[in-house]
Amino acid sequence: MYADPHHLSSIVAAFLLAFPALFSIVNPLSGALIFNHVMEERGLAERNRLARRVGFYSLIVLLVSLWGGAYVLNFFGISLGALRLAGGLVVAVRAWSLLNAPEEHEARKEQQAAPAGDAEDVAFFPLTLPFTTGPGSIAVAIALGSTRPRAGEPGQWTFLLGVTAAAVAMAACVWIFYSSASRLVALLGRDGARVVNRLAAFLLLCIGVQIAVSGVQDVLTPIIHGAVSSR
């Protein structure tokens, strides 16, 4: 039994939309550098355990935001077009700030992770929320979830499979990067990580603009059709 090539391509397209955006906003490279600094007094086994738990908790946060965030907002009467437009603008603005002032982002992350150096049970707070998957990551995930096809339209389940795979891959990146934080510090250093993060931020900017454009199309299409049909 062979997989439908159309379904497979839809899953890959959804993955390629979601993963670069999540990678850019979660920013596991710079996160690993800060994680290494904050956790430097803890043993390797404990750091690996924390990295594994943070990866798992990050997956839960991302999946809830991707699957349910758009539905929750729709429940309050926000149209999918408006959600896509607003979400795309949020993603684009966030990407622009990451692209132009990564130092401010790193400083904020360091402040968020600082309590983890003293507390015992820190995997969920503050290492997952807000350090790894904070409000910005949740907003981006909700914006990505808003790009799903409407109920009844083809491709809804393949889209969900694609973005779910992206969330799983992102959580795996968090686990691997945090577990390998000391090696990443030696390999890349802070400057190398900033170069990679700027490239990822540019991709996130492009994705945000694309989501916003689809929202504009959703909002304007009924208006244009109504104006044409009324003639």
C-alpha positions as CSV (number, residue, x, y, z in Angstrom):
1,M,0.0,0.0,0.0
2,Y,1.6,3.3,-1.2
3,A,1.1,6.7,0.4
4,D,-0.8,9.2,-1.6
5,P,1.9,11.6,-3.1
6,H,-0.5,14.5,-2.8
7,H,-1.1,13.9,0.9
8,L,2.7,13.4,1.5
9,S,3.5,16.7,-0.3
10,S,0.8,18.5,1.9
11,I,2.4,17.1,5.0
12,V,5.8,18.2,3.9
13,A,4.6,21.6,3.0
14,A,3.0,22.1,6.4
15,F,6.2,20.9,8.1
16,L,8.3,23.3,6.1
17,L,5.9,26.2,7.0
18,A,5.9,25.4,10.7
19,F,9.4,24.2,11.6
20,P,11.4,27.2,10.5
21,A,9.0,29.5,12.3
22,L,9.1,27.5,15.5
23,F,12.9,27.1,15.3
24,S,13.3,30.9,14.9
25,I,11.1,31.8,17.8
26,V,12.1,29.1,20.2
27,N,15.7,29.8,19.3
28,P,17.3,26.6,20.8
29,L,20.8,27.6,19.8
30,S,20.9,30.8,21.9
31,G,18.8,29.0,24.5
32,A,21.4,26.3,24.8
33,L,24.1,28.8,25.5
34,I,22.1,30.4,28.3
35,F,21.1,27.0,29.6
36,N,24.7,26.0,29.8
37,H,25.6,29.2,31.7
38,V,22.7,28.9,34.2
39,M,23.2,25.1,34.7
40,E,27.0,25.1,34.9
41,E,27.1,24.2,38.6
42,R,24.8,21.2,38.1
43,G,26.1,17.7,37.1
44,L,26.0,16.4,33.5
45,A,23.3,13.7,34.4
46,E,21.0,16.3,36.0
47,R,21.4,18.7,33.0
48,N,20.6,15.9,30.6
49,R,17.5,15.0,32.7
50,L,16.4,18.6,32.7
51,A,17.0,18.9,28.9
52,R,14.8,15.9,28.3
53,R,12.0,17.1,30.5
54,V,12.1,20.6,29.0
55,G,11.9,19.1,25.5
56,F,8.8,17.1,26.5
57,Y,7.1,20.0,28.2
58,S,7.9,22.2,25.2
59,L,6.2,19.7,22.9
60,I,3.0,19.8,25.0
61,V,2.9,23.6,25.0
62,L,3.5,23.8,21.2
63,L,0.9,21.1,20.4
64,V,-1.8,22.7,22.5
65,S,-1.1,26.1,20.9
66,L,-1.0,24.6,17.3
67,W,-4.1,22.5,17.7
68,G,-6.3,24.5,20.0
69,G,-5.2,28.1,20.0
70,A,-7.0,29.1,16.8
71,Y,-10.2,27.2,17.8
72,V,-10.3,29.0,21.1
73,L,-10.0,32.4,19.4
74,N,-12.7,31.4,16.9
75,F,-14.9,30.5,19.8
76,F,-14.8,34.2,20.8
77,G,-16.0,35.3,17.4
78,I,-12.6,36.1,15.8
79,S,-12.7,35.1,12.1
80,L,-10.0,32.9,10.6
81,G,-9.1,35.7,8.2
82,A,-8.6,38.2,11.1
83,L,-6.7,35.6,13.1
84,R,-4.3,35.0,10.2
85,L,-3.8,38.7,9.5
86,A,-3.2,39.5,13.2
87,G,-1.1,36.4,13.7
88,G,1.0,37.1,10.7
89,L,1.7,40.7,11.8
90,V,2.7,39.4,15.3
91,V,5.1,36.9,13.8
92,A,6.6,39.5,11.4
93,V,7.0,42.1,14.2
94,R,8.6,39.5,16.5
95,A,10.9,38.4,13.7
96,W,11.9,42.0,12.9
97,S,12.9,42.5,16.6
98,L,14.9,39.3,16.6
99,L,16.6,40.3,13.4
100,N,17.6,43.7,14.5
101,A,18.2,43.3,18.3
102,P,19.2,39.8,19.2
103,E,21.1,41.0,22.2
104,E,18.0,42.3,23.8
105,H,16.3,39.0,23.2
106,E,19.3,37.1,24.8
107,A,19.3,39.5,27.8
108,R,15.6,38.8,28.4
109,K,16.1,35.1,28.1
110,E,18.9,35.2,30.7
111,Q,16.6,37.1,33.1
112,Q,13.9,34.5,32.6
113,A,16.3,31.5,33.2
114,A,18.1,33.1,36.2
115,P,15.8,31.5,38.9
116,A,16.6,28.0,37.5
117,G,20.1,28.2,39.0
118,D,18.8,28.1,42.5
119,A,15.5,26.1,42.5
120,E,15.2,22.3,42.3
121,D,12.2,21.6,40.2
122,V,12.8,24.0,37.3
123,A,12.0,21.9,34.2
124,F,8.6,23.5,33.6
125,F,9.0,26.9,35.2
126,P,11.1,28.7,34.3
127,L,13.0,26.5,31.8
128,T,10.0,25.7,29.7
129,L,7.7,28.6,30.5
130,P,8.7,31.3,29.8
131,F,12.4,30.6,28.9
132,T,12.0,28.1,26.0
133,T,8.3,28.4,24.9
134,G,7.2,31.7,26.2
135,P,4.4,34.1,25.0
136,G,6.2,34.7,21.7
137,S,6.4,31.1,20.9
138,I,2.8,30.5,21.8
139,A,1.7,33.4,19.7
140,V,3.6,32.1,16.7
141,A,2.2,28.6,17.2
142,I,-1.3,29.9,17.3
143,A,-0.7,32.0,14.1
144,L,0.6,28.8,12.4
145,G,-2.4,26.9,13.5
146,S,-4.6,29.6,12.0
147,T,-3.3,28.7,8.5
148,R,-5.0,25.3,8.7
149,P,-7.7,24.6,6.1
150,R,-11.3,25.2,7.2
151,A,-13.4,22.4,8.6
152,G,-14.6,20.2,5.7
153,E,-11.9,21.4,3.3
154,P,-9.4,18.9,2.0
155,G,-6.0,18.9,3.6
156,Q,-7.0,19.6,7.2
157,W,-5.6,16.4,8.6
158,T,-2.5,16.4,6.5
159,F,-1.8,20.0,7.7
160,L,-2.2,18.8,11.3
161,L,0.2,15.9,10.7
162,G,2.7,18.3,9.2
163,V,2.6,20.9,12.0
164,T,2.6,18.1,14.6
165,A,5.8,16.6,13.0
166,A,7.3,20.1,13.2
167,A,6.5,20.4,16.9
168,V,8.0,17.0,17.6
169,A,11.1,18.0,15.6
170,M,11.3,21.3,17.5
171,A,11.0,19.5,20.9
172,A,13.8,17.1,19.8
173,C,16.0,20.0,18.9
174,V,15.4,21.6,22.3
175,W,16.4,18.3,24.0
176,I,19.4,17.7,21.8
177,F,20.7,21.2,21.9
178,Y,20.2,21.6,25.6
179,S,21.9,18.2,26.3
180,S,24.8,19.2,24.1
181,A,25.0,22.8,25.4
182,S,28.6,22.7,26.5
183,R,29.7,21.3,23.1
184,L,27.7,23.9,21.2
185,V,29.4,26.6,23.3
186,A,32.8,25.3,22.3
187,L,31.8,24.8,18.6
188,L,29.8,28.0,17.8
189,G,30.2,30.5,20.6
190,R,27.8,33.4,21.1
191,D,28.8,35.1,17.8
192,G,28.2,31.9,15.7
193,A,24.9,31.3,17.3
194,R,23.8,34.9,16.5
195,V,24.6,34.4,12.8
196,V,22.5,31.3,12.7
197,N,19.7,33.0,14.7
198,R,19.6,36.0,12.4
199,L,19.2,33.8,9.3
200,A,16.4,31.9,11.1
201,A,14.8,35.2,12.1
202,F,14.7,36.3,8.4
203,L,12.9,33.1,7.5
204,L,10.4,33.8,10.4
205,L,9.9,37.3,8.9
206,C,9.0,35.9,5.5
207,I,6.7,33.3,7.1
208,G,4.9,36.0,9.1
209,V,4.4,38.1,5.9
210,Q,3.0,35.1,4.1
211,I,0.5,34.4,6.9
212,A,-0.6,38.0,6.9
213,V,-1.0,38.0,3.2
214,S,-3.3,35.0,3.4
215,G,-5.3,36.8,6.1
216,V,-5.7,39.8,3.8
217,Q,-6.9,37.5,1.0
218,D,-9.4,35.9,3.4
219,V,-10.7,39.3,4.5
220,L,-10.9,41.0,1.1
221,T,-12.2,38.1,-1.0
222,P,-15.8,38.1,0.3
223,I,-15.8,41.9,0.1
224,I,-14.7,41.9,-3.6
225,H,-17.1,39.1,-4.4
226,G,-20.0,41.0,-2.8
227,A,-19.2,44.1,-4.7
228,V,-19.0,42.3,-8.0
229,S,-22.3,40.3,-7.4
230,S,-24.1,43.5,-6.4
231,R,-23.5,45.1,-9.8
